Amino acid sequence: MRIAYLDCFSGISGDMFLGALVDAGVSARLLEETAAALEIGARVKISRVDRSGITATKVDVSAGDETDRAREPAGHEHAHLPPPHRESEHHESKPHESGHQGHEHHPHQPVPGEASRPLPHEHVHGRTRGLKEIREIIGRAAIGETAKQTAIRIFGALGEAEAKIHNLDIEKIHFHEVGAVDAMVDIVCSAVGREALGVDEIVCSPLNVGGGMVECAHGTFPVPAPATVELLKGAPVYSSGLQAELVTPTGAAIVKTLAARFASFPEMTIERTGYGAGSRDFPGHANVVRLTVGEARPELAAKTLQEIITVLEVNLDDLNPQVFGYVMDRLLADGALDVFGMPVQMKKSRPGMLLTVLCKPEHAGRLTEIIFTESSTLGVRRREEMRQVLTRKFVSVSTEWGEVRMKIASMNGTVTNCAPEYEDCRRIAAEQRVPLKTVMNRAMEEYLRGRKG
């Protein structure tokens, strides 16, 4: 099994991750083409720099007529000093207080009840973009379907963190245009680059978050910033004492989504290593993230992955069956890993249904709220369980009707299960008026043909 180890001894940001990908062998041209495919006027610039004696790859993003992030004096993307008379993004910090590179994506949160009133800074800082528009831009981009879904999940994690902090609905979170462009390039290129890296999983080290204070639009906060803290729930973190912001919200969202687990350096045969640079060069501290790619030892690869999940359960005996189906759909659409129902016999001999939801711990609160608002229950049971899972990834196959993602499960480097993604096949079947089973069979044939070839 091929794995990549992400060593975040100087934290991580979006462009640091991109730099490490390129340095580890991902095509620089691929990132350039991906940025162009978004059709938002963004471009990437790739260079080689020195960080405290370590040669690393630096990736800078320019958004339209905005200056490249490399020209900003700050270290990671979380920090930038806005031009005069320009309102800043949500958590922006002064350059001397931060560790990573240029423009950050932090959103503007509208005041409840004032959504229709023009924001006082929109005429000077440009329009804002909501998550719906960002998803549409990503959806239209000429990139692989798997990468699109990964990028949308990363942006979703980012939006969820900000929404929780500010007690807003996720769809009310808006990103200033420059910040949104910057974040889209980082996030979409990360999703495409991770796929091009060709590994079965990414393992991440504990994260050095830095220290000190960060001066934000809403006041001064300790490092890490609130959104970063929210995103890193469940991840091992520490501070080396360096007074700088080392983990940005973009970097945290990327790690949260792409890393299969957090651990110390795994047993592996190293094939290549890449270093991605932050903007600042700290004396005696290499401001880089390291990505090491190689083959896991067979005995390590044979082990299934372990993770904590939350189980939500509720008994229902007075809910319209039509509503029950709707509740299941809502839960799946809002991030549940799985939802199922089983018939049960309840008190007073009434027939009922046991609704069970499997989800990530950080999504349990939102899904519990859906159960309360959409069903007739007065209580929800909740517990944490450990589950073991096979290593999984998606690959795309081409059929005469379009691309279909194949879900591949493997253990010890050997594929144990493969299946076409149902939603892809259903969409094609409906659009092309082809039997669903025909689409699924053809996708499987193309995948097996590709393996033999």
Secondary structure, 3 states (H helix, E strand, C coil): CEEEEEECCCCECHHHHHHHHHHCCCCHHHHHHHHHHCCCCEEEEEEEEEECCEEEEEEEEEECCCCCHHHCCCCCCCCCCCCCCCCCCCCCCCHHHCCCCCCCCCEECCCCCCCCCCCCCHHHHCCEEEHHHHHHHHHHCCCCHHHHHHHHHHHHHHHHHHHHHHCCCHHHCEEEHHHHHHHHHHHHHHHHHHHHHCCCEEEECCEECECCEEEECCEEEECCCHHHHHHCCCCCEECCCCCCECECHHHHHHHHHHEEEECCCCCEEEEEEEEEECCCCECCECCEEEEEEEEECHHHHCCCEEEEEEEEEEEECCCCHHHHHHHHHHHHHCCCCEEEEEEEECHHHCEEEEEEEEECHHHHHHHHHHHHHHCCCCCCEEEEEEEEECEEEEEEEEECCEEEEEEEEEECCEEEEEEECHHHHHHHHHHHCCCHHHHHHHHHHHHHHHHHC
